[in-house]
């Protein structure tokens, strides 16, 4: 018998294999001479061959080879194709027709029969993925099954998962689901892995040996996006279909592109990239450069944020030093606003303009692209959208002639100020544009927009005279304090504006709203007296600084919860936040070895790791808090 289940599914990443996999069924070919003699069957995808041989399967990838070998298995196990399809493969290679191979049969799956006594291994396709099961007939001994992965640099068990490190990424085999069918229902059996060096066995709880047993874990692949030079991924968004949109900066001339509005690097110090990925990890839908001959997004610039509207248009903001950054004639500012020599101020001698662009859903045309700035330095740090497709951009400016609109809350620069600009859906005009700040350094780092079109911005300020209204805290208590400001619909005034912090330094780098309009902040503080309320972690950990998560009421009058999230020995910070419809906050950032973890995906890697967590709606607990990263 054969029961559909998963042993391990290898999710074939296009970034590893350098191709966009089609959504075609995976077929298994009989070897008729198109592969080495020891191969019985093969499956092919661009950049990958899978060879089914005695004792296991060999994955031949573009830059590496991994072999799954069953230890002490039956060397004479029959290998057979099952479920012959109507398709055939033909290999017409060279000009000698006598050596052509034609009419090669294709099958839906490959079975290793009696790999161990009473145990079959069945490989099959699920879409473009390769999956395989271990099927134990009644009376078979699960303790006899073990395997190794030749080509792996290290195999370990973390949080119940099997981690297979390959040197250029990793395979993750999730905690195995083991089950039996009892009276038409699936009955789960407790199970896990046992790793001894390069050899892996299954630990299985008590089960009925008179019934078949299915072992069902899944392999995921973790890999990279980029070319041969450095890349920085700055922001990500998703659409309703689950497609992921990633933006950042690349210095690679061979960054992967597809269906691009700009298919080659500009030759400057760095280009923006925008890449759209399929939700099932089967490939790139589009990927494009955007840039001129200056610098976009490197240490002299920044790609601040990305957002996606309901029809799949991607909106991106950042900073460019390229006077020939690609803009469109229909944009509100098609020409570069800065000069080669900047004036006085905190960024004297270093000039760039913010940019804002809208890329169409196919990724092959700019709906609009515009500069946003004056004659000094301007940076777009983040953006958000409303239901009409208008883009709201927050950032930093030192330009005394930064474009503002009549009736805006603040039209004159005071030193280094925040700007908040609303751009029409077609990119042709500034609906409004205002400054916000005092006589010191101010930086707008994140923005969210509610259903009424009111912009909420946050970041950091050093200004003793930062404009406040209906505030929880009116005085700067530290070198840098967090600010939170909510504008009215036309940005002619603020509905509230407050400072937030302790006696040290703090900055907010993420902001989100829940359906009720409550405001969630994520950031960094080194203040032991940062305000905490209903906290999961009420005490400052130390370590040079902790992340924090704070929830304010919609009117800004009350802290609903506020918690540290960090360790005692290393700096932790939280850089991004999102909130679900139930009010649970998801945060991401970086942390060290003693960052508090709950239900962790993996253990600390030995260096500063990515951290991510999901907090309960009341802020006093976490559903999970985890590390993710490598040893660099």
N, C-alpha and C positions, 0 to 999 in steps of 0.2 A: 504494500500500500504506500501511497505518497500523500502526505498532508501538507498543504501549503503553509509555510512558515518561513521565518528568516533565520539562517544561521548567522551570516555576516554579510551585509550589503556594502559594497565598496562604492561610495559616491564619487564619481569620476570627475574631478575638477577640471574645468577648461583652463584654469590658470596654470595648473601643473602640466597639462598635456598640450596646451597651446592651440586649442581648437574649440569651436562651439558645437557641442554634440547635438545632432538632430534628435527630435522626439520620435525615433523609430524603434520598433521592438528589437531587442538584442537577439541575434541569431547565432547558432552554434553550428559550425561547419565540420563535416568529416574531413580529415586530412587526406587529401588525394595527391599529395606531393607539393602543396603550396607552403608547407612548413617542414621543419626537420623531422626525420623519421621517427623519433621518440614521441612525437606529439600525436595524440589520437584525435582530438577535436580542438578547434580554436574558435574564439570569439574576437571580433575586431571592432575597434572604435578609432577615430582619428587620434594618432599619437599613442595608441595602446594596442597591444596584442595580449590575449590571455590564452595560454597553451595548457591544455589538460593532458597530463602525463601520468605515468605510474606513480602512485604515492601522493599526488596532489596537483596543484595548479601553479603556473608561473605567470606573473604579471610583468610584461615587458613594456615599460614606460619610456618616454622619450629620453629621460636622463637617469633612470635608475631601474633596477629590477628587483622584484620582491617575489619570493616563492613561498607558498603555503604548503608545508610538508607534514603529513600525518605520520606520527612516530610509531614504529612497530606495527604498521598497517600491513594488510595482506598484499604482497607484491603482485599477486596474480588476480587482484580484484578486476572484474570485468568492467570496462568503460564503454557505455553505449549511449547513443543518441535516442531521445524519445520525443514523440510528437512531431513527425516530419512535417515541414511547412511546404507551401507551394513554391517558395522561392528557391533560387539556385545562385551559386557564385561562379564567376568565370574569371580566369587569370590569363589575359592575352598579353604576355610580357615578351618583348623582343620580336624579331621578324621571322623567327623560325616557328611556323605553325605547328610543327610536330611536337613542340615543347609546351604548347598552350594547354592549360588545364580548364576544362569546361564542365558544366553540369554538376557542380559539387553540391551535394545535398545539404540542406539546412534543417536544423531541429530546434524545438522550443526549449529543450533542456538536455543536460548530460548527467547520467547517473553512474556513480561508482558503487557497484553492487558488492555487498559483503566486504566492505573496506575493513571492518572488524566483524567478528561473528555476530550476526543479527543486526548490523549497522550499515546503512547506506548513506552516502553523501550525494546530494542532488543540487546541481548548479542550474540556475535558470535566470531569465531576464525579467525585470519589472520596469517597463519602459526602456530607458537607456542604461539602467543600473544592472549590475551583476550581483546576484544574491545566491546564497547556497544554504542548505539545511543539513542537519544531521537527524536522521530518522531511525529510531531504535525500535525494533520489533519486540514483542513480549519475550522476557527472559534475557535480553541483551544486557551486557555489563558496561555501564557508563564509565566505570573507572579505567577501562582499557583505552579510552579515547584520549589522545593528547596530540598536540601539534606544535610546530615551531614555524617561525617566519624568517627565512633566510634573507639577508639583505637589510634587516633591521639593525640599527645601532644600539637600541636598548628597548626592552619590553618591561613594563611595570603595571601594577594594579593601583588605580587611584579612584577613590570614591566609588568602588564597585565596578568601574570601567577598566578595560584593558587598553593601555596606551602603548602604541608601537611607534617608536621614533625612527625616522628614516633619513634624517640629515637635511632634508629639504621640506619638511612638513611632518605630519604624523597621521597615522591611522588610529582611530578610536573605536574600539569594539565595546559597545554599551553593555551594561550589566545584563547577563543572559536571562531571557524569559524562557522558562522551561515549563511545559504543560502536558497534560493528558486530556483526552476526550473521555468524559464520564457522563453517560446518559444524555449525550448530545450537547453537553456543555463543556467548556474549556476550564479545567482545574489547574491553577497555577501551582508550581512547585518551587520552593525556595532554592536559589542557585547563585553561584559566583565563580570567580576564577581563582586558580592557584598557580602562581608563577614561580618557577625555579630556573633561574638563568634565562635561557632562550626557549624554555619548554613550558607549555601551558596545558593545564588540565581543567576540567569542570568539577566544581563542588556542587553536588545536587542533594537536596533534602530527601526525606522519605517519600517514596512513591510506590504505586502498585505495579510490581514487576510482571504482572499478568496482562498488562495493557501496554500499547505502544507509547513511546515517550518522544516528544519533540523538543529540541534545543534551539532557541530562537534569540540570539543577540544580533545587533546591527553594527556594521562598521561605518563610521563617518570619516571624511577626509578633511583635515585642516591644512590650508595652504596659503599662498600669497597672491597678490595682484601687483604687477609691476614689470619693469624692464631691467636693463643692466645697470642703471644708475639709481640714485636715491629717490624714494617717494615718501610723501607724507599724506596720510589720509586724515582729513580734518572734520568731515561731517557726512552724515548718512540720513536718508529718508526712505520711507516705503510708501507704496500706493495700496489701493484697496485690494489689488490682486496679489499682493505680497512681493512684487518686484522691488529690488533694493537699488537705490540710487546713491552712489558714492562720489564724493568730490574731494579734491586735494590738489597737491602740487607734485609734479614729476620733473626730474632732470634727465630722464631716459629718452634717447632718440628712438628706441624700439618698444616704447610702452604699447601694450596691445590695443589696437583700434578696430572698430567695425562700424560701418554705416555712418562715418564721422562727418561732422561739419568741417573739421580740420584734421586731416589724417596724418600730418607730419608735424614734428616739433618745430617751433618757430626759430630755434637757434639762439634764443636769449638765455638768461640765467635759470629759467624754469618756466614751465607752462602749467596752467590749470588743466586738470583732467576731470571729466564727468563720465562715469561708467554706470550703465544700467544692467543689472543681473537678473536672471530668471529666479523665481522663488524656489524652484526645486534644485538649484545648484547645477543645472545642466548647461549653463553657458552664458555668454554675454549677449544681450539684446542690442546694445550699442555702446561704443566707447570712443571718446573724442578728446583731442587736445583743444584748448582755447588759450591763445596767448600771442604776444608780440615779441619784439626783440629786446625788451628789458627784462624785468623780473616779475614773476607772478608767484606768490605763495611761498617763497623760500625765506631765509632769515631776514631778507630785506622786504618781505611782503607777507601776504596772508590770504588764505581762502577761508572765509569766515563761516558760511552756512549754506544749506540747501533746503529747499522745500518743494513739494510736488502737489499740483492741483488735481482736481477730480478727473481730468482727461489725460493725465500723464505728462503734462508740461513740467519741466524742471527749472527752478529759479535758483540762481547762485549769486552770492556776493563775496567780495574780498577786496584786495588792493592790488593795483598794478603800477609799475613804473614804466610801462611801455606806452609811448605816445601813439603807437600803431596797434594797440590792443584792438581786436576786431569789434567795431560798433556798427550799428545800423542807422540809416538816415532818418528813420522814424522815431528815434529815441530822443528823450528830453535834453540830453547833453552828449552829442556825438563826438565832441573833441576834448582832448586832454586838457585839464585845467591847471596843471602844475608847470613849473619852469625848471630849468636845469639847476639853478641856484635858488635855494629856499631862503626865506627871510629869517628873522629871529624867532626864537621860541624853542620849545622842548625838542623839536625834530629838525632844527636848522641844519641845512646841508643834505637832508634826506627827504626827498619828495615823492609822493605817489598819490594817485587818485583811488578812491573807492570805485568799484564797478558793480553793476547790477545787470544780470542777463536773464532771459527766458529762452530756454531751449525747447523746441517742439517735441512732441511725444515720440517721434521716430529718431530723434537725436541728430538729424542731418540738416537742420536749419535753425537760425536764430530768429525767434519772433521779434525780439528786440535785444539790444545790448547797448549799455550806456555807461559813460563815466558819471561819477557823482563826487564833485569836489571843487576846491578853489585853488588858490595859487600857492598854498603850502601843502601840508601832508594830511591825507584823509584815508581812513581804513573802514571798510565794511566788515563788521564783526559777526553779524547774525541777521537772519530775516525770517519773517513769518508771512502767511497769506490769510486773506479773508475769503469768504464764500464767492466773491465777485472776481477773484484772481488778482486783486490789488496786492502788491508786495510792500511790506513794512520792513525797513532796514534800520538797524541800529549800528552805531560805530563811534569812531573817535576822529576829531578834526582839530587841526591847529591853524586852519585857514580863516583869516578875518573876512574873506569874501565867500565863505561857504554858502551855497544857494539855500536861502530860506524863503518862506512864502509870507505874504502880508497877513497880519493877524495871528502869526504863530506865537507860541508861549514865550520864546526867547529868540530874538533875531540877531543879537550881537555876541560875538565871541568874547569870553572873559580870559581864558588862557589856553588850556587844552580841555576841550569840552566834548560832551556827548552830542551826537546828532541822531534824530529820529525822523525818517523820511518815508512818506507814503507815495507809492508810484502807481499810476493807473495801470489797468490790466494790459493795455496795449503798449505801455512803456513810453507814451508820448508826452506825459506831463507829470510834474510833481503835484499830487493832490494837496499835500501839505509837507512842509519841512521845517523843523524847529531844532534849536540848540537846547542844551540842558547842562547846567554846570555852575560852578562858583569860580573863585579866583585862583584855585590850585589845579592840580591834575585830576581829571575825571575821565573815566572810561566806561562806555556802554558795551557790555559783553554778550547779552542775551535778550531776547524779545519774545513775547507771546501776545496773541490777539484774541479777544473774546468774541462771542457771537454777535455783539453789538458793534464791533469794529474798534474797540478801545485797546490801545497798545499799552502793554505792561513791559517795562524795561528794568534791567538790573545790571549790576557791574560793581565798580569800586570808585571811591572818591577820597581825595585828600583835602577837599575844600571845607574849611570851617564855616563858610557861608553857602554851602550847597542848599539849593531851594527845597524847603520842606513844607508840608501842609498836612493837617490831620495826622500827625506823625506819632509813631511809637517812641522814636528817639530822634532828637533834633540836633544833637551835638556829636561831632566826630570825636571818638574816644581813643583813637589809635592813629598810627601812620596812614593806614588805609582802612576804611569802613565800607561795608556793603551799603548800597542804596537800592530801594525799590520804589518805582514811580509809575503811577497809572494816569494816563492822559485821558481827557475827554475825547469825543468822537472826531473833532476837527483839530485837535492839538493846540487849541487856543488857550487851554488852561490844564492844570493837573487836578485830578479828583483827590488823590493823596500822594504824598511823597515822604518817605521815611528813611532814616539811616538804621543800620542794624550792625551791632558788633560789640566787641569787648575792648580790652586795653591793649591788645596786640594788633596784628594785621589780619585782615580777612578780605576775601573777594568772592563774589558769586559768579559762577560761570555757566549756570544753567537755570532756566525758568520754565515752568509749565503751569497750566490751568486745568482744573477738573471741571465737570459739567456745571457745578454750582458757582464757578468763578473763583474758588479758593486758589491761592497762589503758592506754588512749591518752588523752593530754591535749593540749589546744590552748589557747593563751593569748597573753599579752604579757609582755615583759620589757625593761627597759632596763639589764640587767646584762651587761656584757661577759664576766663569768666565770660566767654561767649554765652548768650542767653540760651538756656535749655528748658524745655517744658515737655512733660509726658514722654520722656526720652528713652529710647532703646539703650543708648549709652550716655548717661548724664554727665560723666566725668571726662575731662580732657585726657587723652592718652599721652600726649607729649610727642616725643620722637621728632621734634622740629615742626610739627603741624599735623592737624587732623582734617579729614573731610567733615562737612556738616550737611544736614538736610533740615530745612525749615518749612513749615506750612503756615501761611497767614490766611486769615479770613478774607473774603472777597473785598471788603471795604478797607482792609489794611489795618484795622483797629486792634486785632487780637492775634497773638501767636497761638495757633492751635496745637502745634507740636514743634519741637526743635531738638535735634539730637546730634551729638558727635558721631562720627563713624571713622574710626582709625585705631592705630596701634600705639605702642609705647616706645618702640625702638627706631622707627623709620617714618619718614614723612608720608602722609596719605593726603590725597586730594580727590575731590569729585568734580568732574568736568562737564557732565551732561545729566539730564533728567527727563523722564517722560512719565505720564500718569495715565492709568487706565480708567474706565468708566466707574469702577468701584472705589476710586480714590487711592489705590495702591501706587506708590512711587517706585520707579525703576531708576537706579543711578549707576553711573560708570565712572571710573577714574583710574587711579594707580595707588598701590600700597605695598608695604613691606611684609616681613614674615609673620608679624603678630597682628595683622589686620583681622578683625573679628570675622570668622567664617561660620556659616551654618548651611548644612546640606551642600557642601562645596562640590563643584564639578571636578576640581583637581587641586592637588597640594601646591604649596608655594614652591616656585621653581629655583630659588636661590638668588634671584635678583629682583629689582623693582618690577612688579607684575601689574597687568591689568587687573582691576577688581570691579565686580558688578554685584548689585544687590537689589532685592525687592523688599520694600518695607510695607508693613501692614497699614491700613488706612489711618489708624490712630497714632502711628509712629512709635509705639512702644515695643514693637517686635519686628522681626524680619522673617519672611518666608524662606529666603535663601540669601547667602552672601558668599561670594566665591572668588578665587583666583583664576586667572587665565593668562598663560604666557609661556615663554621659554627661558633659557638660562642666560639670556643677554639683557 
